[in-house]
Structures are given as C-alpha cells and as structure tokens.
Amino acid sequence: MAAGQELTPQSYIQHHLGNLTYGKLPEGYARDCHGHAETVAADVWTFACNGAEAKAMGFNAFHVDSLAWSGGIGILFCLIFWLAARRATSGVPGGFLNFIETIIDFIDAQVRDSFHGKSKVIAPLALTIFCWVFLMNAMDLIPVDAVPKTFEWVMVSFFGWDAHAAYFKIVPTTDPNITLGMSFTVMFLIIGFTIKAKGVGGFIGSLALHPFQADNIVVKCLLIPINFLLETIGLLSKPVSLGLRLFGNMYAGEFVFILLAAMMGTWQVIGAWPWAVFHILVITLQAFIFMVLTIVYLSMAVEDH
C-alpha cells in the first residue's frame, strides 16, 4: 500500500483482489497517486494507482498481471511437453516421461469417452486446456504476499517506480477476463465445428428449427423466431457458465487465502496449509470440468439429430 496509508484488513483484502491495470486516463482526470495530486493535461497511457483509476480507464485497459502470467504459464506448458517429446524413445520411459504419458493417456481416455465425432484437434485441445488451466489454478498455492512483494521490491529497486499501491495478482483464473476469454473461444470453436459438420445451412437450421418442430409449414415458420431465441440463449449460456464457473471457484479460493493472510500475517504459510491441501482438489477438479465440458460441447456440435 502507499506509504503513510493505514493498512486495515479491509484495505488489505481489496488491494490483493485488484489487478495491475494499464490503460488510458482521459484529459482532465484528477489523479491522487502515491500521495501526489495532479490533473492530467492530456490523454495518457499509464498504470492505475487505485481502483478508481482502473475504472476510469474503461474498456480499453489491460490487466497486465493476468496477461503476463497466463502467457508465461502457457509457454511453460509448451516447454515441458516439448522437452518430453524430445526425450521420448522406444525404450522404457523414465519418471518424467512416465508422468507425461500418464497425463496424455488420461486425456485420451476422456476424449474417446466424451467425443463422438472424428477430429485430430480435440485431443490436443483437451490436453492444452487441462494442463494450462491446471497450471494457472496452481498459482493459487503460492503465498499471496510472496510475488506481489517481490514485484514491489523490483520496481522500487531497479526502476524507481513506487509500486507500494500497485495491484498485482498471479492467479489468471481469478480474473473473469481470462476465463471468459477462454470460454468464448470455446463458443467460436462450437460454431466452427457445427458449420464444418453440417454446413452453414445446417448451423442456421440448428438454431431455427429446434427444439420445437411442426409438419405444417405455417406453424414451422411461426416457431422459427421462438426456436432462434431459445437456441441463441442456449448457445451463449454455454461460454458464460463455463467461464464464470471457473472464475467463481478460483476467486473464492483465492479470497480465502487472502483472508487467512490478513488475519495471520507472516503465519499464513503455516495456517493456510490445511486449506491449501484441500484446494489442490479444487484446482484439479476445475481444470477437469472445463476440459470435459469443452469436449462435450464440441461433441454435441458435430452430432446429427
């Protein structure tokens, strides 16, 4: 927090639930950053010092911490599996390769059971979703003050930027922008798979001619708007529920860790370990659910009724 500002449990929790936001402040905005008040003379791109500034930046703002950590974790996942592929041989695999093969066999079994079409994309997609989401969720197990305090020290020591009031979250899945971005990508895949399997006419027909049907052409035409409304809502509800489910569970888990840190201070590492042990199950389960639902939705997209 900013120097001289009283740190209360409420302010501590609010601070740790915010994101490091980079965006454009409008001309004439009155800033109060690090105890220094000023009025922005012209539109300026900068980091937000508090929640009010992040809100003033509007839609054209970036959560730098979420983007950096999710991208870095994605690169880490690719690197791990690239190294495994490089070390793969026809002989007896070692411990590391055994672990990677176990994950691949597990994902392959889930795809065979849940996806009823034929596609070379589904298995790699499912593997990527499960591992990426799991690794992002696993960042929740790092003590909540460890990385933000390190970031604060680096900014002050090497760049001269007073980062005491800067927000910095390391769990990308506690940011709805990340989870909804992933889930809406799944929706676009659903649309793409449907068009590939049934054609454009089949995709439009799946929205306009179901669930209510009739043999009479007049009644069928009257049912088209109702079907289209219901099916569109159903299509949009899939990514919304998929993203918000992951966000809600991970946000709640992160909130518990922050609450324990606010109450226990430096003893949080010891006091939070029972919740951390339980949270490992939540981390894995949420990655599994996101993967399975993606497979099921894509399987439904290619099925012919």
KAKAJO-V366165 format. One line per field, one symbol per residue. burial: + if it has 16 or more other ideal C-beta (glycine too) atoms within 10 Angstrom, else -. A space follows every 50 residues. Layout:
# KAKAJO-V366165
burial->???
This chain:
# KAKAJO-V366165
burial->-+---------+--++-++++++++---+-+-++-----+------++++ --++-++---+++++++-++--++--+---+--+------------+--+ --++--+--++--++---+--++-+++++++++++++++++-+++-++-- ++--+------+++++++++++++++++++++++-++-++--+++-++-- --+--++++-------------+---+---+---+--++--++-+++-++ +-++-+++++++-----+---+---+--+--++--++++++++++-++++ ++---
